[in-house]
Amino acid sequence: MLDLEGVRRDTPGCFDRVFLDSAGSSLPPTPVLDTVVAHLRREAEVGGYVAANEQFDALSGVKTSIGRLLGVGPASVALTDSASRAWTSFFYAVPLQPGDRILISRVEYAANAVAALQRARATGATVEQIPSGPDGRVDVGALGAMLDERVKLVSLVHAPTNGGLINPVREVADAAHAVGALVLLDACQSVGQLPVNVPELDVDALSATGRKWLRGPRGTGFLYVRPRLIGELEPAVLDLHSARWSGTDEYELSPDATRFELWEADVAARLGLGAAVDYLLDLGVDAVTEAIAYRAEHLRDGLGRIPGVEVRDLGNPRSGIVSFTVDGREPTAVRDALAGQSMTVTVSHRSSTLLDMTARKLDAVVRASPHYFVSPADVDRFLAAVRNL
């Protein structure tokens, strides 16, 4: 069980507001803030290069910590500036040709879908939607009927941005691998709030961000790539960090996941990401998952008891993302009214998850995402505010 008072002391921003937007950009704990600010101050004293060299071991340790979190080796982890950068770095390295097929789930995130459509247009491949079952999750049976040797990649969103759904990752991976397809997992909304063990999920690549449930700085993310695939893939963009200029007209790619990185980076933010991952590991992933699930279900149950409020979450079990609508009120108006009472939520619009929201005839939903530092009393205050709307 988590020490609620302790984690709240580490989160000063949670005292003057009810913060329910960790699915957007969470409140970093004090150790993360201190790490980032200390390095920025050091850069101001000795310059960026010297400050980075002083933190060489700590920077290497960031990948080690991420590897511990995912159950993989650090050589299979690349550091990026966002989850989208991580996702596209892998996706654009997968060879495609006319007739190849890319499969996406109904809850695909817009950034991924746009990239898939662009590559399909450029290569002659096609993008196809995997049907969802009645509970909103990927229909694994329908996926099996779609698969053949022309499917080169299956893109799967672990937990979508617009609600509490959790997709069946291992079942999808097993089906895709049976025909030789790769599985790219968007874990942007799952890493930090759910156990994500890569060997158990058996995906070929995974992308994630630092700013959401991990409570790290903005401008951070990472990519996992299955070790045996690294040597087979060449990223679309290289520099002197991802490859070595070995001769007048020759270059050699980095032998590990570093080939998916670029040289320039926000060193302070990456150190902060490492601090955020270590903070989570110290708390314990299982304890964090339990605390988030409790708060999210408390919130769903309370919302479901308010006349005129409809919870829009699909799936079971569900993640820490709670989506809802209020009769007669636009989601943006609900968000703004709550903001006036020092309560932070956000709105998920149809354009972010076009296929799913269109199928469910939703233009937008209010999205509340309580992290473990949110107290039960905070949830009750929030429910009272929604009821008063």
N, C-alpha and C positions, 0 to 999 in steps of 0.2 A: 504494500500500500504506500502511496506517495505521501510525503510530508507536505500537505497543502499550504500550511503557513510558510514553510521554507521556500517553496517554489514561488509563492506570491511575493515574498520579500525579494527574491531574485528578479521580479518582474514589476518594477515600480509603476509602469504604465497601466497596470490592471486595477489600481486603487481608485482612480478618479473616473473610471468608465467601465461599462460592461463590454468587454472586447470579444466579439464573436466573428472575427474575420481571419482566422489562421489559415483558411483555405485560400486566402488572397495573399497576405503578407503578414506574418505573425509578429508578436512582440518578442524581440530577442532578450534572453536572460542577461543579467549583469555580466557574467564571465565572458559572454560573446562581445558585448559592448566594450568592456575593458580591453579585450584582446585587440579589437579593431582600432580603438582610439590610441592605445599604447604604440601600435606599429606606425600609425600616421604621425604621431609625435616624433617617433624615432626617425622617420623619413625626413621630417623637417629639420632634424639635428644633423644627420650625416648623409642624406640623400637616399634616393630609392634603391640604387644598386647595392650600396653598402648595407643598408637595412635588410634587404632581401637576403644577402649572403649570410648575414648573422642568423637568419631564420631558416637556413637550408634544411636542417634536420627536422624542424617543426613543419615545414612545408611538405617534406616527404611523408611526415607522420599523418598528414591529412588523408592521404590515400590509404594509409594503413588503417586509420579509424573507419573510413568508409567501407573498406574491405571487411573489417570486423562486423560492421552493421549488416552488410549484405551476405556475409559468409563466403567471401571470395578473396583472392590474393590481390595485393595492391597493384601488381603489374597489369591487371585487367581493368583498372580504373583510370579514366581520363577526367581531368578537371576542366570545366567550361564556365562560361559566364551566365548560363541559363539552362533550363530544361529543354527549351526549344532548340538551342544551339547543340545540346547533346543529342537530341533526337535526330535533327537534320544531319549532323556530322556522320552518324551511322547510316541513315537512310540514303543519303546521296552517294555513299560508297558502295552500296549494293548494286551490282551490274544488272541492267535491265535492257531488254530489246523488244521489238514488235511482237505482240502476242503474249508477252508475259502478263501475269495478273497480280495485282496488289489487293489484298482484302483488308477492309477496315470495319470496325464495329459501329453500331448505330450511335454510340455515345462518343464517337471520335471528336477530339478537340480540333477547333478550327485551324490552328497553326499546322497541325499534322496533315489535315485534309487538304489544305492549300498546297503544301509541299508535294503530297502524293499526286494531286491533279496536275501540278506543273510538270513533274517528271513523266507522268503518263503522256502528256501532250508532247513532250520533247522526245520520248523514246518509242512511242507507239504501244506502250503497255496500257492496261486498263485498270481502273479502280472500281471495285465492287463492294457492296455492303453486305456484311454478314447479318442475317436476321436475328432478332432478339426473341426470347421466349416470353411467355405471359408475365414473368416477374421482372422483365427488363434486361436480364443478363443475356450474354451471348448464348444463342441456341447452338450447343455443341453438336447436336445431331444434324442440324441444318448446315453447319460448317462442314461436317464430314462429307455431306453430299456435294458440296461445292468444290472440294479439294481435288486437284489433279497435279500432274507434274509441271503445269504451266504456272502454278502459284509460286511466286518467288519470295513473297513476304506477307506475313500476317501482322498487321498493326493492331495492338490491343491496348485499350485504356484500362488500367487496373481499377481506379476509382474516378469516375467522371467529375468534372468541375461543377455540374449543375444539380447534384443530389447525392444521396447516400448509397447508391448502387456499388456493389463490389463484384467484379467479373471473375469467372472461374479460370484462373490463369493456367494451372497445370493441365487441365483437361484440354484447353485450346492448344497448348504447346505440344502435348502428345499427339493430337490429331494432325497438326501442321507438320510435325517432324516425320510423320508416317509417309508423307509425299515429298520430303526433302525441302520443305519451305522453312524460311527463317521466321522467328517471332521476335518482334521489337515491342517491348513493354514500356508504355508511358506510365511511370510510377510517380508522377509529379505530385499527385494527391494522396499517395499511400505511404511513401517513405516518411517516417517520422510519426505516423499515427497507427500503422498496422505493422505486424511482423512481415518483413520482406526478405526471405531467404532464397537467394538465387538458385543454389543447387536443388532446393525443393521445388521451385517453380519451373526450373529447367528452360528458361528463356535464353535467347541468343544475345540479346542486348537489352539494356534498361537505361532509361533516362530519368533524371530527377532534378529538383531544384533545392536550393538552400533556404529560400525565404518563406516557405509555407510551414508545414508541420515540423520541420527540423528546427525552426526558429533561428535560422542563420541570416546573414546579411543578404540584401538584394545584390544582383549581379554575380551570383554563384550558382553552380550546378555541376552535375557530373554524369558521366556515361560509363556503364559497364559493358564490356564486349567479351564474349566467350573466347578464352585464350586461343583455341585452335583456329578461330576465324580471323584473328588479328592479322596474321601474315597473308591472308587471302584478299584483304580489302585495302584499297587505297582511297583515302579521303579526297573529296573534291577540291579541298583547299589545303595547301601545305605551306610551311615556312621553315626557317632554319632551326626551329625547335622540334617540329614533327618529322623533319628529314634532315640529312646531312649532305651538303654539297661536296661530293666526293671526287669529282673530276670536272674538266671543262664542260662536258655535256652529260654529266651523270649526277645522280643523287641516290642516297640510300635512306629508306624509310626507317623510322624508329622501330625496333623489334617488338615493342610492347604497346599498350594502349596510348602511350604518349603521342603516337602518330595522329591521334584524333584531337590533340591540343594545339594551341597557338602560343607563341612566346609571350606576347604582352598579356598582362593580367593585373587585376587589383590584388596585390599581395596581402594587404590588410584584410580584405574581404575573405580571401581564401583561408587565412589564419583563423578568422572568425567562424568560417564554416567548420573547420576542424574542431574549434572549441564547442560549437553547437552539437556536433556529432558526439563528442566526448561527454557532453552534458547529458545527452539522451542515453548513452550507454551506461553512465553512472546511475541514472534513475532506474534504468531497466525498461526495455521495450515492452515487455508484457504488462508491467505496472502502468505504463503510459497508455497502452492500448485499452486496458480495462477502465482507466479513469476517463478517457475520451468517450468510450462507448456509453458509460454511465451518464455522463452529462448530455450526450446527444439524445439518448432515449428519454431522459428526463424532459428535455426540451420538446421532443416529438410528442410525448404523451400530453404535456401541458398544452401545446398548440392544438392538438387534436380535440381538446375539451372546450376550446373557445369557439362560440358560434360565429360563422362567417369566415373562419380560417380553415384552409385545406392544406394538409401536409402533402407534398408532391414526391416524396422519396419512393424509389422502387427498390426491389431486392430484399434479401434476407439471408445472412446478416447484413447489416448496413454500416457504413463508415460514419465518421464524425461530421459529415456535411449534412445539414438539415435544410431542406428547401420547402418553401410554403408560399401561398398567396392569400390575400385578404380581399374578400368580396367588396367590390366598389372602390377599391384603392389600387392605383398603379404601384407596382413594386418599387419604383424609384421614389414615389411619394411616401411609402411606408419606410423605406431606408432613411429618407431625409427627416421624417417626423421622429424617428428613433434617435437619429444623430443629434437632434435638438435636446434630447434627454441624456446625452453622453453615452449612447449605446451604438456600438459599431457593428453594422452588418453590411453586406453588399448585395448587388443584383447580378444575377446570371441571365444574360440576354440570349435570345434565340440564335443569334449569329455565332455564339461560341460553341454550341452543340446543335448545329442546324438540323441534322437528321432526326435526332431524338425529340427535340422541342417541336419540330414540325409535325412529327407523327403523333405527338400528344397534344397538339393544338395549343401550345403555350408560347407566348411572346417573351415572357420573362418571369423569373421567380425571385423571391427574396431568399438570400443564402446566408444562413447562420452557421458558424463552424466553431464550436466551443473547444478550446484546448484544455489541458489538465490544470492550468493555473486559474481557470474560471471556477468560482465557487458555486455550490448549489444555491446559495443566497443570490448570487448574480443571476442565475438562470430564473429564479422566482421573480426577481425584479424585472427582468426582461419580459417574462410572460405577463406580468401585470401591465406593463407598458403596451404590449400588443393588445391585450384585452381592452384597454382604455381607448384604443384607436376606433 
